[in-house]
């Protein structure tokens, strides 16, 4: 029993001695951090080495302690004379195990050669570089900023250490996202190509039987075998009209699919010339309806000529088609320059955008249907009343978007519609 008591007493004495030494070490470190100590004696084997801390005055230490980066001061041999709490956190070690150790010991083996080259070169001028530090068996990517400093005729080295872990992690995520985006773009390009091929083949294959339907239908119609006022003749007329609508629909679908893969060439184009060409194409319809069309202030823009021609053709075709039965169509085409892509923005003569306005006095529609009219195959009127496939405005919207523009419409039933298109003056793919 006495032996057991002696062992217990010895253990308590050793524990108390350890606590005393730990408290003494903590007091010493705190004194160093707060500037109460100007020198440090470190035992190295059988000898002692004196390290001065003249650079670590109180104000300097307090500033360093508040930093988010690690900070150390080395002597000419690379031994750490001072380290702040942030560096202690970075290497996950108490300061008592850091002070007096070479910084080299905390550098990962694969970074040590570069660190030594950096350390030697920085005595001549400031230097920066990236190395990995040890932390609990793992590596911490770190940026070092080394600055030599002479104090009291002795050279020391101040090093700021920035933990790059979060930055590297974010960079890896961005790189992964970029790789995924590239894969998606590649897949999308292949899909668009396949879609184009399918649309082209399907359109050709569908048009061939349609041509035969129209050819044989017209042959029967002109052969005189049917009476023009008979039901059979009326059925034939309906069949031929349906075939014609089907042909138009196939062509529109093919045009729409081509917009997905073909950007074409963007060149300066006089918009008024394009509109004049389209009006010549619509000459018979314009005369038939006694339409009045005015063109004002259309500029030169950098566009895909073929696509913009299609855009104006669709808009003018709609304006002529959806006119009031007893009122001559009045169509006004004009616009002005804008500072930015904003339909409510002020006019600016030297602005980087131009807003085109195509206004008519046709049948109009309720504005609650605005989200619908640009959808593929969407129609607000029956095909019996107005011809069309419901693709024209979808194509128009896609053309505008491919020009990095925007499109909007205002309308009122019985009073007509006003289409607004904003296009950049100079095409920009961004």
C-alpha positions as CSV (number, residue, x, y, z in Angstrom):
1,X,0.0,0.0,0.0
2,X,2.9,2.3,0.8
3,X,4.5,1.5,-2.6
4,X,1.3,2.4,-4.4
5,X,1.1,5.6,-2.5
6,X,4.7,6.5,-3.4
7,X,4.0,5.9,-7.1
8,X,0.9,8.1,-7.0
9,X,2.8,10.9,-5.2
10,X,5.6,10.7,-7.8
11,X,3.1,10.9,-10.7
12,X,1.4,13.9,-9.1
13,X,4.8,15.6,-8.7
14,X,5.7,15.0,-12.3
15,X,2.3,16.3,-13.4
16,X,2.7,19.4,-11.4
17,X,6.2,20.0,-12.8
18,X,4.8,19.5,-16.3
19,X,2.0,22.0,-15.6
20,X,4.6,24.5,-14.2
21,X,6.8,24.2,-17.3
22,X,3.8,24.5,-19.6
23,X,2.6,27.7,-17.8
24,X,6.2,29.0,-18.0
25,X,6.3,28.3,-21.8
26,X,2.9,30.0,-22.3
27,X,4.1,33.0,-20.3
28,X,7.2,33.2,-22.4
29,X,5.3,33.0,-25.7
30,X,2.8,35.6,-24.6
31,X,5.7,37.9,-23.6
32,X,7.2,37.4,-27.0
33,X,3.9,38.1,-28.7
34,X,3.2,41.3,-26.7
35,X,6.7,42.7,-27.1
36,X,8.0,42.2,-23.5
37,X,10.9,40.0,-24.8
38,X,13.5,41.3,-27.2
39,X,15.6,38.2,-27.4
40,X,15.2,34.4,-27.3
41,X,17.8,31.7,-26.2
42,X,17.2,28.4,-28.0
43,X,19.1,25.3,-26.9
44,X,20.8,23.5,-29.8
45,X,22.5,20.3,-28.5
46,X,25.0,21.2,-25.8
47,X,25.1,24.9,-26.7
48,X,22.7,27.8,-26.6
49,X,21.9,30.3,-29.4
50,X,20.7,33.8,-28.9
51,X,18.0,35.2,-31.3
52,X,17.2,38.9,-31.1
53,X,13.6,40.1,-31.6
54,X,14.3,43.7,-32.1
55,X,12.0,43.8,-35.2
56,X,9.0,42.7,-33.2
57,X,8.1,45.8,-31.3
58,X,4.7,46.0,-29.6
59,X,2.8,47.8,-32.4
60,X,4.2,45.6,-35.1
61,X,3.3,42.4,-33.2
62,X,-0.3,43.6,-32.5
63,X,-0.7,44.4,-36.2
64,X,0.7,41.0,-37.2
65,X,-1.5,39.2,-34.8
66,X,-4.7,40.7,-36.3
67,X,-3.8,39.6,-39.9
68,X,-5.6,36.8,-41.7
69,X,-2.4,35.7,-43.2
70,X,0.4,33.8,-41.5
71,X,3.6,35.8,-40.7
72,X,7.0,34.7,-39.6
73,X,10.4,36.4,-39.1
74,X,13.5,34.4,-39.9
75,X,17.2,34.9,-39.3
76,X,19.9,34.5,-42.0
77,X,19.9,30.7,-41.3
78,X,16.2,30.4,-41.9
79,X,15.2,29.8,-38.3
80,X,11.9,31.2,-37.1
81,X,12.4,34.0,-34.6
82,X,8.8,35.0,-34.5
83,X,5.5,33.6,-35.8
84,X,1.9,34.9,-35.4
85,X,-1.1,32.9,-34.3
86,X,-2.4,32.5,-37.9
87,X,0.8,30.7,-38.9
88,X,0.3,28.5,-35.9
89,X,-3.2,27.6,-37.1
90,X,-1.9,27.0,-40.6
91,X,0.5,24.3,-39.5
92,X,-1.7,23.1,-36.6
93,X,1.0,23.4,-34.0
94,X,1.5,25.5,-30.9
95,X,3.9,28.3,-31.1
96,X,6.3,26.6,-28.6
97,X,6.9,24.0,-31.3
98,X,7.4,26.6,-34.0
99,X,9.8,29.3,-32.6
100,X,13.4,28.3,-33.0
101,X,12.6,25.8,-35.8
102,X,13.7,26.3,-39.5
103,X,10.8,27.2,-41.7
104,X,12.2,24.6,-44.0
105,X,10.9,21.9,-41.6
106,X,7.3,23.0,-42.2
107,X,7.6,22.9,-46.0
108,X,6.4,19.8,-47.8
109,X,9.3,17.7,-49.3
110,X,8.2,18.3,-52.9
111,X,8.3,22.1,-52.4
112,X,11.6,22.3,-50.4
113,X,13.9,22.7,-53.3
114,X,11.8,25.6,-54.7
115,X,11.6,27.1,-51.3
116,X,15.3,27.1,-50.8
117,X,15.8,28.8,-54.2
118,X,13.2,31.3,-53.3
119,X,14.7,31.9,-49.9
120,X,18.2,32.4,-51.2
121,X,17.1,34.8,-54.0
122,X,14.9,36.9,-51.7
123,X,18.0,38.3,-49.8
124,X,18.8,40.3,-52.9
125,X,15.3,41.5,-53.6
126,X,11.7,40.9,-52.6
127,X,10.3,37.6,-53.9
128,X,7.1,35.7,-54.2
129,X,6.2,32.0,-54.9
130,X,3.9,29.2,-54.0
131,X,4.8,26.2,-51.9
132,X,2.9,23.5,-49.9
133,X,3.1,23.4,-46.1
134,X,2.6,20.4,-43.9
135,X,-0.6,20.2,-41.7
136,X,-1.6,17.0,-40.0
137,X,-0.2,14.9,-42.7
138,X,-1.8,16.9,-45.4
139,X,-0.5,19.7,-47.7
140,X,-1.7,23.3,-47.6
141,X,-1.1,25.3,-50.8
142,X,0.5,28.6,-49.7
143,X,1.7,31.8,-51.3
144,X,4.9,33.2,-49.8
145,X,5.8,36.9,-49.9
146,X,9.4,37.4,-48.8
147,X,10.9,40.7,-47.8
148,X,14.5,41.1,-46.4
149,X,14.9,43.6,-43.6
150,X,18.0,45.0,-41.9
151,X,17.6,45.9,-38.2
152,X,20.5,46.9,-36.0
153,X,23.0,45.8,-38.7
154,X,21.5,42.3,-38.7
155,X,19.5,40.9,-41.7
156,X,16.2,39.2,-41.1
157,X,13.5,37.9,-43.3
158,X,9.8,38.8,-43.0
159,X,7.5,36.3,-44.8
160,X,3.7,36.6,-45.2
161,X,2.0,33.3,-45.9
162,X,-1.4,33.2,-47.5
163,X,-3.4,30.0,-47.4
164,X,-4.6,29.3,-51.0
165,X,-6.7,26.2,-50.1
166,X,-10.1,28.0,-50.7
167,X,-8.8,29.7,-53.8
168,X,-7.4,26.5,-55.2
169,X,-10.7,24.7,-54.4
170,X,-12.7,27.4,-56.2
171,X,-10.3,27.2,-59.1
172,X,-10.8,23.5,-59.4
173,X,-14.5,23.9,-59.3
174,X,-14.4,26.5,-62.0
175,X,-12.1,24.3,-64.1
176,X,-14.5,21.3,-63.6
177,X,-17.5,23.5,-64.5
178,X,-15.6,24.8,-67.6
179,X,-14.9,21.2,-68.7
180,X,-18.5,20.2,-68.2
181,X,-19.6,23.3,-70.1
182,X,-17.3,22.4,-73.0
183,X,-18.7,18.9,-73.0
184,X,-22.2,20.2,-73.0
185,X,-21.4,22.6,-75.8
186,X,-19.8,19.8,-77.8
187,X,-22.9,17.6,-77.2
188,X,-25.2,20.5,-78.1
189,X,-23.2,21.1,-81.4
190,X,-23.6,17.5,-82.3
191,X,-27.3,17.6,-81.4
192,X,-27.8,20.7,-83.5
193,X,-25.9,19.1,-86.4
194,X,-28.1,16.0,-86.1
195,X,-31.2,18.1,-86.0
196,X,-30.1,20.0,-89.1
197,X,-29.4,16.7,-90.9
198,X,-32.7,15.3,-89.8
199,X,-34.7,18.4,-90.7
200,X,-33.0,18.5,-94.1
201,X,-33.6,14.9,-94.9
202,X,-37.1,14.9,-93.5
203,X,-38.1,18.0,-95.4
204,X,-36.9,16.5,-98.7
205,X,-38.6,13.2,-98.0
206,X,-41.8,14.9,-97.0
207,X,-41.8,17.4,-99.9
208,X,-41.5,14.6,-102.5
209,X,-44.9,13.0,-101.9
210,X,-46.4,16.4,-101.5
211,X,-45.2,17.4,-104.9
212,X,-46.9,14.3,-106.3
213,X,-50.2,15.1,-104.4
214,X,-50.1,18.6,-105.9
215,X,-49.2,17.4,-109.4
216,X,-51.9,14.7,-109.6
217,X,-54.4,16.9,-107.9
218,X,-53.8,19.7,-110.4
219,X,-54.0,17.2,-113.2
220,X,-57.4,16.0,-112.0
221,X,-58.5,19.6,-111.5
222,X,-57.6,20.6,-115.1
223,X,-58.7,17.4,-116.7
224,X,-62.3,18.4,-116.7
225,X,-63.5,15.2,-115.1
226,X,-65.1,17.0,-112.2
227,X,-67.8,19.6,-112.2
228,X,-66.5,22.9,-110.7
229,X,-69.7,23.3,-108.5
230,X,-69.7,19.7,-107.3
231,X,-68.7,18.3,-103.9
232,X,-65.8,16.3,-105.4
233,X,-64.3,19.4,-106.9
234,X,-64.5,21.2,-103.5
235,X,-62.8,18.3,-101.8
236,X,-60.0,18.4,-104.3
237,X,-59.6,22.2,-103.7
238,X,-59.3,21.6,-99.9
239,X,-56.8,18.8,-100.5
240,X,-54.6,21.1,-102.7
241,X,-54.8,23.9,-100.2
242,X,-53.8,21.5,-97.4
243,X,-50.9,20.2,-99.4
244,X,-49.8,23.8,-100.1
245,X,-50.0,24.6,-96.3
246,X,-48.0,21.4,-95.6
247,X,-45.3,22.5,-98.1
248,X,-45.1,25.9,-96.4
249,X,-44.9,24.3,-93.0
250,X,-42.0,22.1,-94.0
251,X,-40.1,25.0,-95.5
252,X,-40.6,27.0,-92.3
253,X,-39.5,24.2,-90.1
254,X,-36.4,23.8,-92.2
255,X,-35.6,27.5,-92.0
256,X,-36.1,27.4,-88.2
257,X,-33.8,24.5,-87.7
258,X,-31.1,26.2,-89.9
259,X,-31.0,29.1,-87.5
260,X,-29.8,26.8,-84.7
261,X,-26.6,25.9,-86.4
262,X,-25.8,28.6,-89.0
263,X,-24.7,32.0,-87.8
264,X,-23.6,33.2,-91.2
265,X,-21.7,36.3,-92.0
266,X,-22.3,39.7,-90.2
267,X,-21.7,42.7,-92.4
268,X,-22.8,46.3,-92.6
269,X,-26.2,46.4,-94.2
270,X,-28.5,49.3,-95.3
271,X,-31.8,48.2,-93.7
272,X,-33.9,50.5,-95.9
273,X,-32.7,48.6,-99.0
274,X,-33.7,45.3,-97.5
275,X,-37.2,46.6,-96.8
276,X,-37.5,48.0,-100.3
277,X,-36.7,44.6,-101.8
278,X,-39.3,43.0,-99.7
279,X,-41.9,45.6,-100.7
280,X,-41.2,44.7,-104.3
281,X,-41.9,41.1,-103.5
282,X,-45.2,42.0,-101.9
283,X,-46.1,44.4,-104.7
284,X,-49.3,42.5,-105.7
285,X,-50.6,42.1,-102.2
286,X,-49.9,45.8,-101.4
287,X,-51.9,46.9,-104.5
288,X,-54.7,44.4,-103.8
289,X,-55.1,45.8,-100.3
290,X,-54.3,49.4,-101.2
291,X,-51.7,49.4,-98.4
292,X,-49.8,52.5,-97.4
293,X,-46.2,51.8,-96.2
294,X,-43.8,54.4,-94.9
295,X,-40.1,53.9,-94.1
296,X,-38.2,56.5,-91.9
297,X,-34.7,56.6,-90.4
298,X,-33.6,53.0,-91.0
299,X,-29.7,53.0,-90.5
300,X,-26.8,50.8,-91.5
301,X,-26.3,48.0,-89.0
302,X,-23.8,45.1,-88.8
303,X,-26.1,42.1,-89.3
304,X,-26.6,38.8,-91.1
305,X,-28.3,40.1,-94.2
306,X,-30.3,36.9,-95.0
307,X,-31.7,36.6,-91.5
308,X,-32.7,40.2,-91.1
309,X,-34.4,40.1,-94.5
310,X,-36.4,37.1,-93.2
311,X,-37.2,39.1,-90.0
312,X,-38.6,42.0,-92.0
313,X,-40.4,39.7,-94.4
314,X,-42.2,37.9,-91.5
315,X,-43.2,41.2,-89.8
316,X,-44.5,42.8,-93.1
317,X,-46.2,39.7,-94.1
318,X,-48.1,39.6,-90.8
319,X,-49.0,43.3,-91.0
320,X,-50.5,42.8,-94.5
321,X,-52.1,39.5,-93.6
322,X,-53.8,40.5,-90.3
323,X,-55.4,43.7,-91.6
324,X,-59.0,44.8,-91.0
325,X,-61.2,43.6,-93.9
326,X,-62.7,47.0,-94.6
327,X,-59.7,49.2,-93.8
328,X,-56.7,49.8,-96.0
329,X,-53.5,48.7,-94.2
330,X,-51.2,51.5,-92.9
331,X,-47.7,50.2,-92.0
332,X,-45.1,52.5,-90.5
333,X,-41.4,51.4,-90.3
334,X,-38.9,53.5,-88.4
335,X,-36.9,53.8,-85.2
336,X,-34.1,55.5,-83.3
337,X,-30.7,54.9,-81.6
338,X,-30.5,53.9,-77.9
339,X,-27.8,53.9,-75.3
340,X,-28.5,50.3,-74.2
341,X,-30.8,47.4,-74.8
342,X,-33.7,48.9,-73.0
343,X,-37.2,49.4,-74.6
344,X,-37.9,52.3,-72.3
345,X,-34.4,53.9,-72.7
346,X,-34.0,57.4,-74.0
347,X,-33.1,58.2,-77.6
348,X,-29.3,58.7,-78.1
349,X,-28.1,59.7,-81.6
350,X,-24.7,58.0,-81.1
351,X,-26.0,55.1,-79.1
352,X,-24.7,51.5,-79.5
353,X,-28.2,50.1,-80.2
354,X,-31.0,50.8,-82.6
355,X,-34.7,50.2,-82.0
356,X,-36.7,49.3,-85.1
357,X,-40.5,49.9,-85.0
358,X,-43.0,48.1,-87.3
359,X,-46.5,49.4,-86.6
360,X,-49.8,48.5,-88.3
361,X,-53.5,49.3,-88.0
362,X,-54.6,45.7,-88.3
363,X,-56.8,43.5,-86.2
364,X,-54.4,43.4,-83.2
365,X,-54.8,41.0,-80.3
366,X,-55.1,41.0,-76.5
367,X,-51.7,41.7,-74.8
368,X,-52.2,38.8,-72.5
369,X,-51.2,36.6,-75.5
370,X,-47.9,38.3,-75.9
371,X,-45.9,35.4,-74.3
372,X,-47.7,33.0,-76.8
373,X,-47.2,34.6,-80.1
374,X,-43.4,33.9,-80.3
375,X,-43.9,30.2,-79.5
376,X,-43.4,27.6,-82.2
377,X,-46.6,26.7,-84.1
378,X,-48.6,29.2,-81.9
379,X,-51.6,30.7,-83.7
380,X,-54.1,33.2,-82.3
381,X,-56.4,32.9,-85.3
382,X,-57.8,29.9,-87.1
383,X,-56.1,28.7,-90.3
384,X,-59.5,29.0,-92.1
385,X,-59.5,32.8,-91.4
386,X,-55.8,33.6,-91.9
387,X,-53.3,31.4,-93.6
388,X,-50.0,30.6,-91.9
389,X,-48.0,28.0,-90.0
390,X,-47.5,29.8,-86.7
391,X,-43.7,29.6,-87.1
392,X,-43.0,33.1,-88.6
393,X,-42.8,35.0,-85.3
394,X,-40.8,32.2,-83.7
395,X,-38.3,32.5,-86.5
396,X,-38.3,36.3,-86.1
397,X,-37.6,36.0,-82.3
398,X,-34.8,33.6,-82.9
399,X,-33.2,35.8,-85.5
400,X,-33.3,38.8,-83.1
401,X,-31.7,36.7,-80.3
402,X,-28.9,35.4,-82.6
403,X,-28.1,39.1,-83.2
404,X,-27.9,39.7,-79.4
405,X,-31.0,41.8,-79.6
406,X,-34.4,41.9,-78.0
407,X,-38.0,41.9,-79.3
408,X,-41.3,43.1,-77.8
409,X,-44.8,43.8,-79.1
410,X,-47.6,46.2,-78.1
411,X,-51.1,45.5,-79.4
412,X,-54.8,46.3,-78.9
413,X,-57.7,44.4,-80.4
414,X,-59.1,46.3,-83.5
415,X,-56.3,49.0,-83.4
416,X,-53.3,47.1,-84.7
417,X,-49.9,46.0,-83.4
418,X,-46.5,47.6,-82.9
419,X,-43.4,45.3,-83.0
420,X,-40.2,46.7,-81.4
421,X,-36.8,45.2,-82.1
422,X,-33.5,46.3,-80.5
423,X,-30.4,45.4,-82.4
424,X,-26.7,46.3,-81.6
425,X,-25.2,48.7,-84.2
426,X,-22.1,46.5,-84.3
427,X,-22.5,42.7,-83.9
428,X,-20.8,41.3,-80.8
429,X,-20.8,37.6,-80.1
430,X,-20.5,38.2,-76.3
